[in-house]
Amino acid sequence: MSGATDPRSVTVLGCTGSVGRSTVDLLLRDPGAYRVEALVGNRNIALLVEQAKALSPRFVVTADASQYQVLADALAGTGIEVGAGRPAVIEAAQRPADWVMSAIVGAAGLEPTLAAARRGAVIGLANKETLVCAGDLMMRDVARHGATLLPVDSEHSAIFQVFDFAQADRVEKIILTASGGPFRTWGQEAMRTVTPAQAVAHPNWSMGAKISVDSATMMNKGLELIEAHHLFAMPEPKIDILVHPQSVIHSLVAYIDGSVLAQLGAPDMRTPIAYALGWPQRISTPCKRLDLAEVAQLTFEQPDPERFPALRLVREALRSGGAAPTVLNAANEVAVARFLGGDIGFLDIISVVEQVLSQLETSVPGSLEDVLEADAQARRMAAAACDAAA
């Protein structure tokens, strides 16, 4: 982006999270190329203030309404407008930035991402739950309002870079790679004793606690399968998952002529973030360069369906359609939070999700309100299931 006549205006939703911090790092490396419209964080007010003073955005928001005065006091005299709570988060998404990073974790990112899409923004999508919970609604609004979705998950960015959209019917299948997480070789009995500290210790990637736990259960890969279904209009049977412990090949696209195209790189989220931030150009990053001779060996294996039942639940939810993926995601968010809080065991996470999916009847959501209602019902049921498991 260096040398551009006009700085690109950007908004970062979820700036204090793992992906948000990496995005801010890239913005600070080439400050003349960007003008920051808005930053949205959550409860880490100290980091949010630090980022705001470094980037001088026009608008800074904490999603935690109770922290408004703390944020306002910290930024007094800077000329930066301050907001707090859900309405302010939505307002930030609606402000006129050319490019929006959607990196709020979980279903909380749905409404602001839709708000950005409905004004035709270019969106770097790191919030997979937006498409899991409301994929049909989101893709419809993206098309209707002329928005652009650029996937930021390393797997979907990899597919995007080698997917021939002009010949999508020539794609035989797409293959999402997975590290397998920290418990790839553990037995069921050992997994019963997993602690939150063990579950968040991802072997390759630096991520937030929730996403790290999802990686450990492989629910994260399942959610990515649903995301890929919507992003690339691929039916569920044509999406494979392959365990690749080195996390060097980020995903692959197989074509009907036998060609298989892959995107490779060191496991650093700044690479896919930079691809989306600079698109349609490429921009420089400080990421470690891949040395295949140093890596020496790349290995692959099929995911173990007994060890990782989340993948079965995800495929069943996607085939069921309607609000089933919304329910799956909501129940998982509740169960993961309760596991991180020490209330339930590691294996209880997927048991809770399966219980809620089997008990809650779902219909096709026709609006955002329908999605939010299905989400709320699933959360109530999941909370009760967690109470029973505790």
Long-range contacts (C-beta under 8 A, 24 or more apart in sequence): 1-30, 1-33, 1-34, 1-277, 1-278, 1-281, 1-283, 2-30, 2-32, 2-33, 2-283, 4-33, 7-32, 7-33, 7-34, 7-35, 8-33, 8-34, 8-35, 8-98, 8-99, 9-34, 9-35, 9-36, 9-37, 9-96, 9-97, 9-98, 9-99, 10-34, 10-35, 10-36, 10-37, 10-97, 10-98, 10-99, 10-100, 10-101, 10-277, 11-36, 11-37, 11-38, 11-39, 11-40, 11-92, 11-93, 11-95, 11-97, 11-99, 11-100, 11-101, 11-116, 12-36, 12-38, 12-39, 12-40, 12-100, 12-101, 12-103, 13-40, 13-89, 13-92, 13-93, 13-100, 13-101, 13-102, 13-103, 13-104, 13-109, 13-112, 13-113, 13-116, 13-127, 14-40, 14-41, 14-42, 14-101, 14-102, 14-103, 14-104, 14-105, 14-109, 14-126, 14-127, 15-39, 15-40, 15-41, 15-48, 15-51, 15-101, 15-103, 16-41, 16-42, 16-44, 16-47, 16-48, 16-51, 17-42, 17-103, 17-104, 17-105, 17-208, 18-206, 18-207, 18-208, 18-211, 18-269, 19-101, 19-103, 19-126, 19-152, 19-269, 19-273, 20-101, 20-103, 21-47, 22-269, 22-270, 22-273, 23-101, 23-103, 23-124, 23-273, 23-277, 24-51, 24-54, 24-55, 25-270, 26-270, 26-273, 26-274, 26-277, 26-283, 26-285, 27-55, 28-54, 28-55, 29-286, 30-283, 31-55, 37-92, 37-95, 37-96, 37-97, 38-92, 38-93, 38-95, 38-97, 39-92, 40-89, 40-92, 40-93, 40-104, 40-112, 43-67, 45-70, 45-71, 45-74, 49-74, 49-75, 52-78, 52-80, 53-78, 56-80, 58-95, 59-83, 59-91, 59-92, 59-95, 61-88, 61-89, 61-91, 61-92, 63-89, 63-104, 63-108, 86-111, 90-115, 94-119, 97-121, 98-122, 99-123, 99-124, 99-277, 100-124, 101-126, 101-152, 101-273, 101-276, 101-277, 102-126, 102-127, 102-130, 102-152, 103-127, 103-152, 105-129, 105-208, 105-210, 105-211, 106-210, 106-329, 106-333, 107-133, 107-329, 107-330, 107-333, 107-375, 110-134, 110-368, 110-371, 111-368, 113-138, 114-138, 114-141, 114-368, 116-147, 117-141, 117-142, 117-145, 117-147, 117-149, 118-145, 118-147, 119-145, 119-147, 120-145, 120-146, 120-147, 121-147, 121-148, 122-147, 122-148, 122-150, 122-279, 123-147, 123-148, 123-149, 123-150, 124-150, 124-152, 124-273, 124-276, 124-277, 125-149, 125-150, 125-151, 125-152, 125-153, 125-156, 125-276, 126-152, 126-153, 126-273, 128-153, 128-223, 128-224, 128-226, 128-227, 129-223, 129-329, 131-226, 131-227, 131-230, 131-231, 132-223, 132-226, 132-227, 132-325, 132-326, 132-328, 132-329, 133-325, 133-326, 133-329, 133-330, 133-371, 133-375, 134-326, 134-365, 134-368, 134-371, 135-226, 135-227, 135-229, 135-230, 135-325, 136-230, 137-365, 137-367, 137-368, 137-371, 138-230, 139-230, 149-231, 150-275, 150-276, 150-279, 151-227, 151-231, 151-272, 151-276, 152-269, 152-272, 152-273, 152-276, 153-224, 153-227, 153-272, 154-250, 154-251, 154-265, 154-267, 154-269, 154-271, 154-272, 155-224, 155-228, 155-250, 155-251, 156-224, 156-227, 156-228, 156-231, 156-251, 157-250, 157-263, 157-271, 157-272, 157-275, 157-276, 158-249, 158-250, 158-251, 158-252, 158-262, 158-263, 158-272, 159-228, 159-231, 159-232, 159-251, 159-252, 159-253, 159-263, 160-231, 161-263, 161-275, 162-252, 162-253, 162-261, 162-262, 162-263, 163-232, 163-253, 164-253, 164-255, 168-232, 168-233, 170-255, 170-256, 170-257, 171-232, 171-234, 171-238, 171-253, 171-254, 171-255, 171-256, 172-238, 172-254, 172-255, 172-256, 173-234, 173-238, 173-239, 173-240, 173-253, 173-254, 174-228, 174-232, 174-234, 174-238, 174-239, 174-240, 174-251, 174-252, 174-253, 174-254, 175-239, 175-240, 175-241, 175-242, 175-251, 175-252, 175-253, 175-254, 175-260, 176-221, 176-224, 176-225, 176-228, 176-239, 176-240, 176-241, 176-242, 176-251, 177-241, 177-242, 177-243, 177-244, 177-247, 177-249, 177-250, 177-251, 177-252, 178-215, 178-218, 178-221, 178-241, 178-242, 178-243, 178-244, 178-303, 179-203, 179-204, 179-205, 179-215, 179-243, 179-244, 179-245, 179-246, 179-247, 180-218, 180-243, 180-245, 180-301, 180-303, 181-215, 181-216, 181-217, 181-218, 182-216, 183-216, 183-307, 184-243, 184-245, 184-307, 186-307, 188-306, 188-307, 188-347, 191-307, 191-346, 191-347, 192-345, 192-346, 192-347, 193-346, 194-345, 194-346, 194-347, 196-339, 196-340, 196-342, 199-339, 199-346, 200-340, 203-245, 204-246, 204-247, 204-267, 205-247, 205-267, 205-269, 206-269, 209-340, 210-333, 210-336, 210-337, 210-340, 213-336, 213-339, 213-340, 213-349, 214-332, 214-336, 216-346, 217-308, 217-310, 217-346, 217-349, 217-350, 218-303, 218-308, 218-310, 218-311, 219-310, 219-314, 219-332, 219-349, 219-350, 219-353, 221-303, 221-310, 221-311, 222-310, 222-311, 222-313, 222-314, 222-315, 223-314, 223-329, 225-311, 225-314, 225-315, 225-318, 226-314, 226-317, 226-318, 226-325, 229-318, 236-315, 236-318, 236-319, 241-303, 241-311, 242-300, 242-301, 242-302, 242-303, 243-300, 243-301, 243-302, 243-303, 244-298, 244-299, 244-300, 245-299, 246-295, 246-297, 246-298, 246-299, 248-290, 248-292, 248-295, 248-298, 249-298, 264-290, 264-292, 265-290, 266-290, 309-350, 309-354, 310-350, 310-353, 313-350, 313-353, 313-354, 313-357, 316-357, 317-357, 320-362, 321-364, 322-362, 322-363, 322-364, 322-365, 323-362, 323-363, 323-364, 323-365, 323-370, 323-371, 323-374, 324-357, 324-362, 326-362, 326-365, 326-371, 326-374, 326-375, 326-378, 327-356, 327-357, 327-360, 327-362, 327-374, 327-375, 327-377, 327-378, 328-353, 328-357, 328-378, 329-375, 330-356, 330-374, 330-375, 330-376, 330-378, 330-379, 330-382, 331-356, 331-357, 331-378, 331-379, 331-381, 331-382, 331-385, 333-379, 334-378, 334-379, 334-382, 334-383, 334-386, 335-382, 335-385, 335-386, 338-383, 338-386, 338-390, 343-386, 343-390, 344-386, 344-389, 344-390, 345-389, 348-386, 348-389, 351-389, 352-382, 352-385, 352-386, 352-389, 353-382, 355-385, 356-381, 356-382, 356-385
